[in-house]
Amino acid sequence: MKRVFDAPRPPVWRALTEADRVARWWGPHRHATTVEELDLRVGGAWRFTNHGSDGQSFPFRGTYEEIVPIEKLAYTFIIDQDGMRHQVGHVTDLLEDLGTRTRLRDIMHLGSVEALEGALASGMVEGALETWARLAIELTHD
């Protein structure tokens, strides 16, 4: 996925890496997010839980694999629910400097066709689009 945001790289980076900021935009509409852990260092863990308006919770976790401030963030991505924990995705976020704007490219490798089909069937694309729309709004507060 990729999207151009109306903000330079430093604020986009902060929105991706600061717990209080992540909690305000991460997840689809009608979901609140709790950031339980965000240890921004190679080998550090992250754990976020989306709380749906229907009372359901959706936990996610992973570890940071590569960090290049304001340029690149690579991490594992696990849906921390029964039947899904064994499927480890690898995500790379690349921030391209466009002056007063930033192109964010999010590259996700899920490891198998089955995992990809399951993610697509779960509504992952719609959720990601809503999440990035919330990120765009968050960046207006910088």
C-alpha positions as CSV (number, residue, x, y, z in Angstrom):
1,M,0.0,0.0,0.0
2,K,1.1,3.6,-0.5
3,R,-0.3,7.0,0.3
4,V,1.0,10.5,0.2
5,F,0.3,12.5,3.4
6,D,0.3,16.3,3.7
7,A,3.1,16.4,6.2
8,P,6.9,16.2,6.1
9,R,8.6,13.0,7.2
10,P,9.4,14.0,10.9
11,P,5.8,14.3,11.9
12,V,4.8,11.2,10.0
13,W,7.7,9.3,11.8
14,R,6.5,10.6,15.2
15,A,2.9,9.4,14.4
16,L,4.2,6.0,13.6
17,T,6.6,5.6,16.6
18,E,5.2,7.5,19.6
19,A,2.7,5.5,21.7
20,D,0.3,8.4,22.5
21,R,0.1,9.3,18.8
22,V,-0.3,5.7,17.7
23,A,-3.2,5.2,20.1
24,R,-5.1,8.1,18.4
25,W,-5.1,6.7,14.8
26,W,-4.1,3.0,14.7
27,G,-7.1,0.8,13.6
28,P,-10.3,1.3,11.7
29,H,-13.1,3.7,12.5
30,R,-15.2,2.9,15.5
31,H,-12.2,1.2,17.1
32,A,-10.2,2.6,20.0
33,T,-6.6,1.4,20.4
34,T,-4.6,0.7,23.5
35,V,-0.8,0.7,23.1
36,E,0.4,-1.8,25.7
37,E,4.0,-1.7,24.6
38,L,6.1,0.2,22.1
39,D,9.8,-0.4,22.6
40,L,11.3,1.3,19.6
41,R,14.6,-0.4,19.2
42,V,15.8,-3.3,17.1
43,G,14.6,-6.4,18.9
44,G,12.1,-4.3,20.9
45,A,8.5,-5.4,21.1
46,W,5.2,-3.7,20.2
47,R,1.7,-4.7,21.3
48,F,-1.5,-2.8,20.3
49,T,-5.1,-3.9,20.9
50,N,-8.0,-2.6,18.9
51,H,-11.3,-2.4,20.9
52,G,-14.4,-2.5,18.7
53,S,-17.6,-0.6,19.5
54,D,-19.2,-4.1,19.9
55,G,-17.0,-5.0,22.8
56,Q,-14.6,-7.3,20.8
57,S,-10.9,-6.9,21.2
58,F,-8.3,-7.5,18.5
59,P,-4.7,-7.8,19.8
60,F,-1.6,-7.4,17.5
61,R,2.0,-7.7,18.3
62,G,5.5,-8.0,16.9
63,T,9.1,-7.0,17.2
64,Y,11.1,-4.3,15.5
65,E,13.6,-5.6,13.0
66,E,15.1,-2.5,11.4
67,I,14.9,1.2,12.3
68,V,16.2,4.1,10.3
69,P,14.8,7.2,11.8
70,I,12.4,9.2,9.6
71,E,13.1,6.8,6.7
72,K,12.4,3.1,7.4
73,L,10.6,1.0,10.0
74,A,10.6,-2.8,9.6
75,Y,8.8,-5.2,12.1
76,T,7.0,-8.4,12.4
77,F,3.2,-8.4,12.6
78,I,1.2,-11.1,14.4
79,I,-2.5,-11.2,15.0
80,D,-2.4,-12.4,18.6
81,Q,-5.5,-14.6,18.5
82,D,-6.0,-18.3,18.6
83,G,-5.4,-19.9,15.2
84,M,-3.5,-16.9,13.9
85,R,-0.4,-16.6,16.2
86,H,1.6,-18.9,14.0
87,Q,1.3,-16.6,11.0
88,V,4.1,-14.1,11.2
89,G,4.0,-11.2,8.7
90,H,6.9,-8.9,8.0
91,V,6.2,-5.2,7.4
92,T,8.4,-2.5,6.0
93,D,7.3,1.1,6.2
94,L,9.3,3.4,3.9
95,L,8.9,7.2,4.2
96,E,9.8,9.1,1.1
97,D,10.6,12.8,1.4
98,L,8.4,14.9,-0.9
99,G,9.3,18.3,0.7
100,T,6.2,19.3,2.6
101,R,4.6,15.9,2.0
102,T,5.6,12.3,2.6
103,R,4.9,9.2,0.6
104,L,4.4,6.2,3.0
105,R,4.9,2.8,1.4
106,D,3.8,-0.2,3.5
107,I,5.1,-3.5,2.2
108,M,3.7,-6.6,4.0
109,H,4.8,-10.2,3.4
110,L,2.5,-12.7,5.0
111,G,4.4,-15.8,4.1
112,S,1.9,-17.8,2.2
113,V,-1.0,-17.6,-0.2
114,E,-3.3,-19.0,2.5
115,A,-2.3,-16.2,5.0
116,L,-2.8,-13.6,2.3
117,E,-6.3,-14.9,1.4
118,G,-7.2,-15.0,5.1
119,A,-6.1,-11.5,5.6
120,L,-8.0,-10.3,2.6
121,A,-11.2,-12.1,3.7
122,S,-10.9,-10.6,7.2
123,G,-11.4,-7.1,5.8
124,M,-7.8,-6.1,6.2
125,V,-7.7,-3.8,3.2
126,E,-10.8,-1.8,4.3
127,G,-9.4,-1.6,7.8
128,A,-6.0,-0.4,6.5
129,L,-7.6,2.3,4.4
130,E,-9.6,3.5,7.4
131,T,-6.5,3.4,9.5
132,W,-4.5,5.6,7.1
133,A,-7.4,8.0,6.8
134,R,-7.2,8.3,10.6
135,L,-3.4,8.8,10.3
136,A,-4.0,11.7,7.8
137,I,-6.3,13.4,10.4
138,E,-3.8,12.8,13.2
139,L,-1.1,14.6,11.1
140,T,-3.3,17.7,10.9
141,H,-2.7,18.1,14.7
142,D,1.1,18.4,14.4
